[in-house]
Amino acid sequence: MARKPNPEATATTDRLDDILGALDPATASALKLELARLQAEVADLGKALSGVGQASSAALGEGAKAALDAGRARFAGTQAEIEGFVREKPTRALVTAAGIGMVLGLLLARR
């Protein structure tokens, strides 16, 4: 994808060309080399910052995966506890489920 020319950058380049044209050739050449070096450093910094952003994204992805895995493990443990409770005390589990259903029904009926 081609970048659109920045009008401010174009104006700045034109002003620099005018200034460099007014200087002696040796000084103008030295300044042009320094500007090229600075442009290269800015480009390298942009690439480095992009790499840092990608590394941060990868670290966030790994953290989210770890949290998801921990949540799944916790859910599996809770599910096993509930299944054990239902097997040990089926009547109590049925009454509890009916009570929760009735309360939810009353709450939703009020809306």
Residue frames as a rotation matrix with the C-alpha (Angstrom) as fourth column:
MET 1
0.585 0.811 0.000 0.00
0.811 -0.585 0.000 0.00
0.000 0.000 -1.000 0.00
ALA 2
-0.322 -0.716 0.619 1.50
0.698 -0.622 -0.356 3.32
0.640 0.317 0.700 -1.06
ARG 3
-0.226 0.171 -0.959 1.61
0.833 -0.477 -0.281 6.14
-0.506 -0.862 -0.034 1.40
LYS 4
0.700 0.469 0.538 -0.01
0.659 -0.716 -0.233 9.45
0.276 0.518 -0.810 0.57
PRO 5
-0.366 -0.869 0.332 2.44
0.613 -0.494 -0.617 12.32
0.700 -0.022 0.713 0.46
ASN 6
0.223 0.342 -0.913 2.33
0.935 -0.340 0.101 14.42
-0.276 -0.876 -0.395 3.59
PRO 7
0.660 0.069 0.748 1.97
0.474 -0.811 -0.343 18.13
0.583 0.581 -0.568 2.62
GLU 8
0.928 -0.341 0.150 3.85
-0.338 -0.603 0.722 19.25
-0.156 -0.721 -0.675 5.73
ALA 9
0.364 -0.828 0.426 6.73
0.362 0.547 0.755 16.87
-0.858 -0.120 0.499 4.98
THR 10
0.306 -0.205 0.930 6.87
0.946 -0.050 -0.322 18.10
0.112 0.977 0.179 1.39
ALA 11
0.864 0.047 0.502 6.96
0.047 -0.999 0.013 21.73
0.502 0.012 -0.865 2.56
THR 12
0.775 -0.615 0.149 9.70
-0.245 -0.075 0.967 20.89
-0.583 -0.785 -0.209 5.08
THR 13
0.244 -0.683 0.688 11.73
0.755 0.579 0.306 19.13
-0.608 0.445 0.658 2.40
ASP 14
0.520 -0.003 0.854 11.38
0.701 -0.569 -0.429 22.14
0.487 0.822 -0.294 0.12
ARG 15
0.941 -0.180 0.287 12.54
-0.298 -0.842 0.450 24.49
0.161 -0.509 -0.846 2.89
LEU 16
0.549 -0.778 0.306 15.51
0.081 0.413 0.907 22.22
-0.832 -0.473 0.290 3.63
ASP 17
0.281 -0.426 0.860 16.46
0.949 0.257 -0.183 22.19
-0.143 0.867 0.477 -0.03
ASP 18
0.764 0.035 0.644 16.36
0.232 -0.947 -0.224 26.01
0.602 0.321 -0.732 -0.05
ILE 19
0.860 -0.458 0.227 18.54
-0.415 -0.368 0.832 26.17
-0.297 -0.809 -0.507 3.08
LEU 20
0.384 -0.740 0.552 21.00
0.425 0.673 0.606 23.59
-0.819 0.002 0.573 1.77
GLY 21
0.503 -0.148 0.851 21.21
0.836 -0.169 -0.523 25.46
0.221 0.974 0.039 -1.55
ALA 22
0.874 -0.142 0.464 22.30
-0.179 -0.983 0.035 28.59
0.451 -0.114 -0.885 0.33
LEU 23
0.710 -0.641 0.293 25.13
-0.253 0.156 0.955 26.76
-0.658 -0.752 -0.051 2.14
ASP 24
-0.113 -0.816 -0.568 28.52
-0.981 0.003 0.191 25.91
-0.154 0.579 -0.801 0.75
PRO 25
0.316 0.329 -0.890 28.59
-0.673 0.739 0.034 22.50
0.668 0.588 0.455 -0.98
ALA 26
-0.611 -0.610 -0.504 30.70
-0.073 0.677 -0.732 20.73
0.788 -0.411 -0.459 1.67
THR 27
-0.879 0.337 0.337 28.40
-0.405 -0.155 -0.901 21.77
-0.252 -0.929 0.273 4.51
ALA 28
0.056 0.951 -0.306 25.30
-0.995 0.026 -0.100 20.96
-0.087 0.309 0.947 2.47
SER 29
0.026 -0.124 -0.992 26.68
-0.457 0.881 -0.122 17.50
0.889 0.457 -0.033 1.67
ALA 30
-0.902 -0.400 -0.163 27.49
-0.021 0.416 -0.909 16.82
0.432 -0.817 -0.383 5.33
LEU 31
-0.600 0.753 0.271 24.00
-0.672 -0.291 -0.681 17.90
-0.433 -0.590 0.681 6.39
LYS 32
0.201 0.675 -0.710 22.39
-0.920 0.379 0.100 15.71
0.336 0.633 0.697 3.72
LEU 33
-0.369 -0.422 -0.828 24.36
-0.132 0.906 -0.403 12.70
0.920 -0.039 -0.390 4.99
GLU 34
-0.991 0.009 0.134 23.34
-0.134 0.014 -0.991 13.45
-0.011 -1.000 -0.012 8.58
LEU 35
-0.229 0.973 -0.043 19.67
-0.928 -0.231 -0.292 13.78
-0.294 -0.026 0.955 7.55
ALA 36
0.144 0.234 -0.962 19.83
-0.646 0.759 0.088 10.44
0.750 0.608 0.260 5.71
ARG 37
-0.747 -0.476 -0.464 21.36
0.053 0.653 -0.755 8.82
0.663 -0.589 -0.462 8.80
LEU 38
-0.833 0.486 0.265 18.62
-0.441 -0.294 -0.848 10.28
-0.335 -0.823 0.459 11.03
GLN 39
0.066 0.884 -0.463 15.92
-0.991 0.111 0.071 9.06
0.114 0.455 0.883 8.65
ALA 40
-0.138 -0.194 -0.971 17.39
-0.268 0.951 -0.152 5.55
0.953 0.240 -0.183 8.78
GLU 41
-0.967 -0.240 -0.089 17.48
0.030 0.238 -0.971 5.65
0.255 -0.941 -0.223 12.59
VAL 42
-0.478 0.866 0.148 13.84
-0.797 -0.357 -0.488 6.77
-0.369 -0.351 0.861 12.76
ALA 43
0.197 0.531 -0.824 12.86
-0.809 0.563 0.169 3.94
0.554 0.633 0.541 10.40
ASP 44
-0.508 -0.465 -0.725 14.79
0.015 0.837 -0.547 1.45
0.861 -0.289 -0.418 12.58
LEU 45
-0.952 0.201 0.233 13.06
-0.271 -0.189 -0.944 2.78
-0.145 -0.961 0.234 15.70
GLY 46
-0.088 0.972 -0.216 9.68
-0.994 -0.099 -0.040 2.36
-0.060 0.211 0.976 14.02
LYS 47
0.092 0.055 -0.994 10.51
-0.422 0.906 0.011 -1.25
0.902 0.419 0.106 13.19
ALA 48
-0.835 -0.463 -0.296 11.73
0.080 0.429 -0.900 -1.88
0.544 -0.775 -0.322 16.75
LEU 49
-0.712 0.636 0.297 8.55
-0.624 -0.380 -0.683 -0.42
-0.322 -0.672 0.667 18.22
SER 50
0.168 0.762 -0.625 6.49
-0.910 0.363 0.199 -2.58
0.379 0.535 0.755 15.91
GLY 51
-0.272 -0.372 -0.888 8.38
-0.065 0.927 -0.368 -5.64
0.960 -0.043 -0.276 17.17
VAL 52
-0.990 -0.066 0.128 7.72
-0.125 -0.050 -0.991 -4.63
0.071 -0.997 0.041 20.78
GLY 53
-0.280 0.959 0.033 4.01
-0.940 -0.267 -0.210 -4.31
-0.193 -0.090 0.977 20.03
GLN 54
0.229 0.327 -0.917 3.93
-0.607 0.784 0.128 -7.75
0.761 0.528 0.378 18.45
ALA 55
-0.651 -0.528 -0.545 5.81
0.111 0.644 -0.757 -9.24
0.751 -0.554 -0.361 21.41
SER 56
-0.855 0.397 0.335 3.35
-0.480 -0.359 -0.800 -7.58
-0.198 -0.845 0.498 23.82
SER 57
0.091 0.925 -0.369 0.43
-0.981 0.148 0.129 -9.01
0.174 0.350 0.921 21.86
ALA 58
-0.031 -0.176 -0.984 1.96
-0.207 0.964 -0.166 -12.47
0.978 0.198 -0.066 22.02
ALA 59
-0.933 -0.341 -0.118 2.50
0.055 0.189 -0.980 -12.14
0.357 -0.921 -0.157 25.78
LEU 60
-0.515 0.821 0.247 -1.11
-0.814 -0.378 -0.440 -11.01
-0.268 -0.427 0.863 26.27
GLY 61
0.215 0.580 -0.786 -2.29
-0.787 0.579 0.213 -13.95
0.579 0.573 0.581 24.19
GLU 62
-0.428 -0.460 -0.778 -0.29
0.084 0.837 -0.541 -16.34
0.900 -0.297 -0.320 26.34
GLY 63
-0.974 0.094 0.204 -1.69
-0.222 -0.251 -0.942 -14.77
-0.037 -0.963 0.266 29.52
ALA 64
-0.133 0.986 -0.096 -5.23
-0.989 -0.139 -0.049 -15.05
-0.061 0.088 0.994 28.21
LYS 65
0.112 0.120 -0.986 -4.65
-0.430 0.901 0.061 -18.70
0.896 0.417 0.152 27.29
ALA 66
-0.802 -0.459 -0.382 -3.31
0.148 0.467 -0.872 -19.42
0.579 -0.756 -0.307 30.77
ALA 67
-0.763 0.586 0.272 -6.33
-0.578 -0.433 -0.692 -17.71
-0.288 -0.685 0.669 32.37
LEU 68
0.130 0.827 -0.547 -8.68
-0.941 0.276 0.193 -19.67
0.311 0.490 0.814 30.12
ASP 69
-0.198 -0.283 -0.938 -6.97
-0.090 0.959 -0.270 -22.94
0.976 0.031 -0.216 31.01
ALA 70
-0.987 -0.161 -0.007 -7.19
0.002 0.027 -1.000 -22.08
0.161 -0.987 -0.026 34.73
GLY 71
-0.414 0.907 0.080 -10.90
-0.883 -0.378 -0.279 -21.26
-0.223 -0.186 0.957 34.32
ARG 72
0.170 0.449 -0.877 -11.54
-0.670 0.705 0.231 -24.55
0.722 0.549 0.421 32.56
ALA 73
-0.591 -0.463 -0.661 -9.75
0.150 0.742 -0.654 -26.48
0.792 -0.486 -0.369 35.30
ARG 74
-0.939 0.275 0.208 -11.75
-0.298 -0.346 -0.890 -24.65
-0.173 -0.897 0.407 37.97
PHE 75
-0.077 0.959 -0.272 -15.01
-0.996 -0.062 0.064 -25.31
0.045 0.276 0.960 36.13
ALA 76
-0.037 0.012 -0.999 -14.16
-0.325 0.945 0.023 -28.99
0.945 0.326 -0.031 35.73
GLY 77
-0.895 -0.336 -0.294 -13.49
0.173 0.347 -0.922 -29.22
0.411 -0.876 -0.253 39.48
THR 78
-0.695 0.703 0.154 -16.76
-0.623 -0.481 -0.616 -27.46
-0.359 -0.524 0.772 40.33
GLN 79
0.053 0.718 -0.694 -18.65
-0.896 0.341 0.285 -29.64
0.441 0.606 0.662 37.89
ALA 80
-0.394 -0.268 -0.879 -17.21
0.025 0.953 -0.302 -32.76
0.919 -0.141 -0.369 39.51
GLU 81
-0.998 0.046 0.039 -18.24
-0.044 -0.115 -0.992 -31.48
-0.042 -0.992 0.117 42.97
ILE 82
-0.333 0.938 -0.091 -21.80
-0.917 -0.345 -0.201 -30.83
-0.220 0.017 0.975 41.80
GLU 83
0.063 0.326 -0.943 -22.04
-0.608 0.762 0.223 -34.26
0.792 0.559 0.246 40.19
GLY 84
-0.738 -0.394 -0.548 -20.77
0.182 0.666 -0.723 -35.84
0.650 -0.633 -0.420 43.41
PHE 85
-0.864 0.472 0.176 -23.34
-0.398 -0.423 -0.814 -33.91
-0.310 -0.773 0.553 45.46
VAL 86
-0.039 0.894 -0.445 -26.17
-0.991 0.021 0.130 -34.99
0.126 0.447 0.886 43.13
ARG 87
-0.132 -0.066 -0.989 -25.08
-0.256 0.966 -0.030 -38.65
0.958 0.249 -0.145 43.34
GLU 88
-0.897 -0.284 -0.339 -24.83
0.241 0.330 -0.913 -38.55
0.371 -0.900 -0.227 47.15
LYS 89
-0.603 0.702 -0.379 -28.00
0.288 -0.251 -0.924 -36.56
-0.744 -0.666 -0.051 47.83
PRO 90
-0.830 0.242 0.502 -30.32
0.506 -0.049 0.861 -36.71
0.233 0.969 -0.082 44.80
THR 91
0.196 0.968 -0.156 -33.47
0.956 -0.153 0.251 -35.59
0.219 -0.199 -0.955 46.64
ARG 92
0.255 -0.177 -0.950 -31.78
0.528 -0.798 0.291 -32.54
-0.810 -0.576 -0.110 48.15
ALA 93
-0.800 -0.597 -0.058 -30.28
0.243 -0.411 0.878 -31.66
-0.549 0.689 0.474 44.75
LEU 94
-0.528 0.690 0.495 -33.69
0.744 0.095 0.662 -31.93
0.409 0.718 -0.563 43.08
VAL 95
0.476 0.702 -0.529 -35.37
0.872 -0.456 0.178 -29.72
-0.116 -0.546 -0.829 45.72
THR 96
-0.125 -0.610 -0.783 -32.54
0.355 -0.764 0.539 -27.18
-0.927 -0.211 0.312 45.45
ALA 97
-0.922 -0.217 0.321 -32.84
0.360 -0.176 0.916 -27.06
-0.142 0.960 0.240 41.65
ALA 98
-0.100 0.965 0.241 -36.63
0.895 -0.019 0.446 -26.67
0.435 0.260 -0.862 41.88
GLY 99
0.434 0.219 -0.874 -36.24
0.727 -0.658 0.196 -23.84
-0.532 -0.720 -0.445 44.41
ILE 100
-0.555 -0.698 -0.453 -33.74
0.215 -0.647 0.732 -22.03
-0.803 0.308 0.509 42.21
GLY 101
-0.793 0.310 0.524 -36.04
0.565 0.056 0.823 -22.47
0.226 0.949 -0.220 39.21
MET 102
0.255 0.947 -0.197 -39.01
0.954 -0.213 0.212 -21.08
0.159 -0.242 -0.957 41.15
VAL 103
0.186 -0.258 -0.948 -37.05
0.477 -0.820 0.317 -18.03
-0.859 -0.511 -0.029 42.34
LEU 104
-0.847 -0.528 -0.050 -35.81
0.190 -0.389 0.902 -17.34
-0.496 0.755 0.430 38.81
GLY 105
-0.474 0.760 0.445 -39.34
0.800 0.162 0.578 -17.76
0.367 0.630 -0.684 37.46
LEU 106
0.459 0.653 -0.602 -40.71
0.851 -0.518 0.087 -15.23
-0.256 -0.552 -0.794 39.97
LEU 107
-0.156 -0.615 -0.773 -37.93
0.265 -0.780 0.567 -12.74
-0.951 -0.116 0.285 39.20
LEU 108
-0.950 -0.226 0.213 -38.42
0.246 -0.126 0.961 -13.02
-0.190 0.966 0.175 35.46
ALA 109
-0.192 0.960 0.204 -42.23
0.950 0.129 0.286 -12.84
0.248 0.249 -0.936 35.75
ARG 110
0.255 0.269 -0.929 -41.97
0.660 -0.750 -0.036 -9.42
-0.706 -0.604 -0.369 37.45
ARG 111
-0.755 -0.557 -0.345 -40.34
0.104 -0.622 0.776 -7.91
-0.647 0.551 0.528 34.41
